[in-house]
Amino acid sequence: MEYTQLGRTGLKVSRLVLGTMNFGPQTDEATSHAIMDAALDAGLNFFDTANVYGWGENKGRTESIIGSWFAKGDGRRDRTVLATKVYGNMAADGDAWPNHDKLSALNIRRAVEASLKRLGTDYIDVYQFHHIDRATPFEEVWQAVDVLIRQGKVLYAGSSNFPGYKIAQANETAARRGSVGLVSEQCLYNLFERRAEMEVIPAAQEYGLGVIPWSPLHGGLLGGVLKKEAQGKRRTEGRAAATLADPASRAKLQAYEDLLDKHGLEPGEAALAWLLTRPGVTGPIVGPRTPEQLTSALRALEVELSEEVLSGLDEVFPGPGPSPEAFAW
């Protein structure tokens, strides 16, 4: 396993991040525990979750599964860099009071305590804001986080789904307060969706944030979806089905799969390996539903993409270019 610093911090994390969103809704507790054990055995030490995972009436279920895994002991918590998130409404359905979501100091305090209880731990390594809160000033957000850091309940703060200007605003406000500020940004970033290269990733690099891409296979579309579809191994739905219904997008995916087939590369592993070559990227989030899917993701760490393949991928999925040149002279 390769490790790197998380942004400008001294914290060492694995180049792949274990996403746990499927634990509960898609993967039962026993299998979830087996996946986490296999990840830790492979040296993958960075686990990502969120307080809302479990969804619907089961919000918080994923954190509880991780908590029951930590409770097995054997150094599981000490060896894990744990990241969770706050923003979504955690009140029971039909009982959503006004202060049960977003980033007010009150909700941050409430949400941290609830997450710590579900996770069965007394601290969170990276506490992430799941979305921007347009109604709460960053002065208030940092006031709440600074208290948690002093209490030892949170070590670092990160963001998720922030635009570049909000990363700058958040960290400039933190600097004025003498606070550490954001140390990571979790964003949608993959071969198919490269808009983060215009503003988000440059802002993250400028302010010393590690970049953690989510949906690295773009909902499975970059995992060899056309070949699987032809073999009857996959039924697409939702966003993936809509994308495949678009002739231009389908042609791109066909060119992508043909390119990798020519070089003897597996699409899903190549898509992850490509992200590992990108400037500023700490490591992509992989969200396995089964131990076999984790094994496949780990193989991406051994994949080396030649300049010919990298150039070919840029031709199939060209990036937007730097800002402001991407949209101005």
C-alpha positions in Angstrom: 0.0 0.0 0.0 1.2 3.5 -0.8 0.6 6.3 1.6 0.6 10.1 1.2 0.1 13.2 3.4 -3.5 14.4 3.5 -3.1 17.9 2.0 -0.8 20.1 4.1 -1.2 18.0 7.2 1.2 15.4 8.8 -1.6 12.8 8.6 -0.6 9.8 6.4 -3.4 8.1 4.5 -3.7 5.4 1.9 -3.9 6.2 -1.8 -7.3 4.5 -1.9 -10.2 5.5 0.4 -12.7 3.0 1.6 -16.2 4.4 1.0 -18.9 2.9 3.2 -22.1 4.3 1.7 -23.2 0.8 0.7 -22.9 -0.6 4.2 -26.4 -1.1 5.4 -28.5 -0.3 2.3 -26.6 -2.7 -0.1 -24.3 -4.8 2.2 -25.2 -6.5 5.4 -23.3 -6.0 8.6 -21.3 -9.2 8.5 -20.1 -8.6 4.9 -19.4 -4.9 5.7 -17.2 -6.1 8.6 -15.4 -8.5 6.3 -14.7 -5.8 3.7 -13.3 -3.5 6.4 -11.1 -6.2 7.8 -9.8 -7.0 4.2 -9.2 -3.3 3.6 -7.2 -2.9 6.8 -5.3 -6.1 6.1 -4.3 -4.7 2.7 -3.0 -1.5 4.4 -6.0 0.7 3.4 -6.3 2.9 6.4 -8.6 5.8 5.3 -12.3 5.1 5.8 -15.0 7.6 4.7 -18.6 7.7 5.8 -21.4 10.2 6.6 -24.0 10.6 9.3 -26.9 10.3 6.8 -25.6 7.0 5.2 -28.2 4.3 5.7 -30.7 6.8 4.3 -34.4 7.2 4.9 -35.6 5.6 8.2 -32.1 4.1 8.6 -30.0 7.3 8.6 -27.0 6.6 10.8 -27.0 2.9 10.2 -23.7 3.0 8.3 -21.9 4.7 11.2 -23.4 2.1 13.6 -22.0 -0.7 11.5 -18.6 0.9 11.6 -19.0 1.3 15.3 -19.8 -2.3 15.9 -16.7 -3.2 13.8 -14.5 -0.9 16.0 -16.0 -2.6 19.1 -14.3 -5.9 18.0 -11.0 -4.3 19.1 -7.7 -5.7 17.9 -6.5 -2.1 17.1 -9.1 -1.5 14.5 -9.8 2.1 15.6 -6.2 3.0 16.2 -5.2 1.8 12.7 -8.1 3.6 11.0 -8.2 7.3 9.8 -11.9 7.9 10.1 -13.7 10.6 8.2 -17.4 11.3 8.5 -19.7 14.2 7.4 -22.3 16.6 8.7 -25.0 18.6 6.8 -28.1 16.4 6.1 -31.2 16.4 8.2 -30.9 13.6 10.8 -34.4 14.0 12.3 -36.8 11.2 11.9 -38.9 11.4 8.8 -41.9 13.6 9.5 -40.2 15.2 12.5 -37.8 17.6 10.8 -37.3 20.5 13.2 -35.5 23.6 11.8 -32.1 23.1 13.5 -31.5 19.4 12.7 -29.4 20.0 9.6 -26.8 22.1 7.9 -23.8 23.9 9.5 -25.1 26.0 12.4 -23.0 25.8 15.6 -26.0 24.1 17.2 -26.3 21.4 14.6 -22.6 20.8 14.3 -22.5 20.2 18.1 -25.5 17.9 18.0 -24.3 16.0 15.0 -20.8 15.3 16.3 -22.1 13.9 19.6 -24.5 11.6 17.7 -21.9 10.4 15.3 -19.4 9.7 18.1 -22.0 7.6 19.8 -22.9 5.6 16.7 -19.3 5.1 15.8 -18.3 4.1 19.3 -15.3 6.3 19.4 -14.3 9.5 21.2 -12.8 11.3 18.3 -13.2 11.8 14.5 -10.1 12.2 12.5 -11.6 14.3 9.6 -14.9 15.9 10.1 -16.3 17.0 6.7 -19.0 19.5 5.7 -21.1 17.5 3.2 -22.3 20.6 1.3 -22.0 24.4 1.6 -24.5 26.1 3.9 -25.3 29.5 2.3 -27.1 30.7 5.5 -24.4 30.1 8.0 -21.2 32.3 8.0 -17.9 30.6 8.2 -17.1 32.5 11.3 -19.8 30.5 13.1 -18.7 27.2 11.5 -15.1 27.7 12.6 -16.2 28.8 16.1 -18.0 25.4 16.5 -15.1 23.4 15.0 -12.4 25.1 17.0 -14.3 24.1 20.2 -14.5 20.5 19.0 -10.7 20.5 18.2 -9.9 21.9 21.7 -12.1 19.1 23.2 -10.3 16.5 21.2 -13.5 15.3 19.5 -12.3 16.4 16.0 -8.8 16.5 14.7 -9.2 18.0 11.2 -12.0 19.6 9.1 -12.7 18.9 5.5 -15.2 19.9 2.8 -17.3 18.0 0.3 -19.0 19.3 -2.9 -17.6 22.8 -2.3 -17.0 25.2 -5.3 -13.6 26.7 -5.5 -14.6 30.1 -4.2 -16.1 28.6 -1.1 -12.9 26.7 -0.4 -11.1 30.0 -0.6 -13.7 31.8 1.5 -13.6 29.1 4.2 -9.8 29.1 4.5 -9.4 32.8 4.4 -11.9 33.1 7.3 -10.1 30.4 9.2 -6.7 32.1 8.7 -8.1 35.4 10.1 -9.2 33.4 13.2 -5.9 31.5 13.5 -7.8 28.3 12.8 -6.4 25.4 10.8 -9.2 25.5 8.2 -10.1 22.9 5.6 -7.5 20.2 4.9 -9.4 18.2 2.3 -12.1 18.5 -0.3 -14.2 15.5 -1.5 -15.5 16.2 -5.0 -17.1 14.5 -8.0 -14.1 13.8 -10.3 -13.5 11.1 -12.8 -12.6 10.7 -16.5 -16.1 11.4 -17.6 -16.6 14.4 -15.2 -13.5 16.6 -15.2 -15.0 20.0 -14.4 -13.3 20.0 -11.0 -10.1 20.7 -12.8 -11.2 24.3 -13.6 -11.7 25.7 -10.2 -12.1 23.2 -7.4 -8.8 21.3 -7.7 -6.7 24.5 -8.2 -8.3 26.1 -5.2 -7.6 22.9 -3.1 -3.9 22.9 -4.2 -3.5 26.6 -3.5 -4.8 26.2 0.0 -3.1 22.8 0.7 -6.2 20.6 0.7 -6.0 17.0 -0.3 -8.4 16.1 -3.1 -10.6 13.0 -2.5 -12.6 12.1 -5.6 -16.0 10.4 -5.2 -17.7 8.4 -7.9 -14.4 7.5 -9.6 -16.2 5.1 -12.0 -19.1 7.6 -12.6 -21.8 5.4 -11.3 -20.2 2.3 -12.9 -20.1 3.8 -16.4 -16.3 3.6 -16.4 -16.2 0.0 -15.2 -16.7 -1.6 -18.6 -20.4 -1.1 -18.7 -20.8 -1.7 -22.5 -19.1 -5.0 -22.4 -21.1 -6.1 -19.3 -24.3 -4.9 -21.0 -23.5 -7.0 -24.1 -22.8 -10.0 -21.9 -26.1 -9.5 -20.0 -24.2 -9.0 -16.7 -25.5 -5.5 -16.0 -28.8 -3.6 -16.1 -28.4 0.1 -16.1 -30.8 2.5 -14.5 -31.0 6.1 -13.3 -28.2 8.4 -14.4 -26.2 5.6 -16.0 -29.2 4.6 -18.2 -29.7 8.2 -19.3 -26.1 8.6 -20.2 -26.0 5.4 -22.2 -29.1 6.6 -24.1 -27.1 9.5 -25.4 -25.4 8.5 -28.6 -22.4 10.8 -28.1 -21.8 9.6 -24.5 -22.2 6.0 -25.6 -19.6 6.5 -28.4 -17.1 7.9 -25.9 -17.6 5.0 -23.6 -17.1 2.6 -26.6 -13.9 4.4 -27.5 -12.7 4.2 -23.9 -13.3 0.5 -23.6 -11.7 -0.2 -27.0 -8.6 1.8 -26.0 -8.2 -0.1 -22.8 -8.9 -3.5 -24.4 -6.2 -2.8 -26.9 -3.7 -2.3 -24.1 -5.0 -5.2 -22.0 -6.3 -3.0 -19.2 -9.4 -3.5 -17.1 -11.6 -0.4 -17.3 -12.5 0.0 -13.7 -8.9 -0.4 -12.5 -7.6 1.9 -15.2 -10.1 4.6 -14.2 -8.9 4.5 -10.6 -5.2 4.4 -11.8 -5.8 7.5 -13.9 -7.1 9.4 -10.9 -3.9 8.4 -9.0 -1.9 10.2 -11.6 -3.8 13.5 -11.3 -2.2 16.5 -9.6 -3.5 17.2 -6.1 -5.4 13.9 -5.7 -4.9 12.2 -2.4 -6.9 9.1 -3.3 -10.2 8.2 -4.8 -13.1 6.7 -2.8 -14.0 3.1 -3.7 -17.3 1.9 -2.4 -17.4 -1.9 -2.6 -20.5 -3.9 -2.0 -18.6 -7.1 -1.9 -15.1 -8.3 -0.9 -14.4 -9.1 -4.5 -15.1 -5.5 -5.6 -12.6 -4.4 -3.0 -10.0 -6.8 -4.4 -10.5 -5.4 -7.9 -10.1 -1.8 -6.6 -6.9 -2.6 -4.9 -5.4 -3.9 -8.1 -5.6 -0.4 -9.4 -2.6 0.5 -7.2 -0.5 -1.9 -9.4 -1.6 -0.5 -12.7 0.9 1.7 -14.6 -0.6 3.8 -17.4 1.7 4.5 -20.3 2.0 7.9 -21.9 0.2 6.4 -24.9 -2.7 5.3 -22.8 -2.8 8.6 -20.9 -2.9 10.6 -24.2 -5.6 8.3 -25.5 -7.7 8.9 -22.4 -7.3 12.6 -22.8 -8.5 12.3 -26.4 -11.6 10.4 -25.4 -12.4 12.5 -22.3 -10.7 15.9 -22.8 -10.5 18.0 -19.7 -12.0 21.5 -19.6 -8.7 23.3 -19.4 -7.6 25.8 -16.8 -9.6 28.7 -15.5 -10.2 31.3 -16.9 -8.9 30.2 -20.3 -11.6 27.5 -20.4 -14.3 30.1 -20.7 -12.5 33.3 -21.6 -9.6 34.4 -23.8 
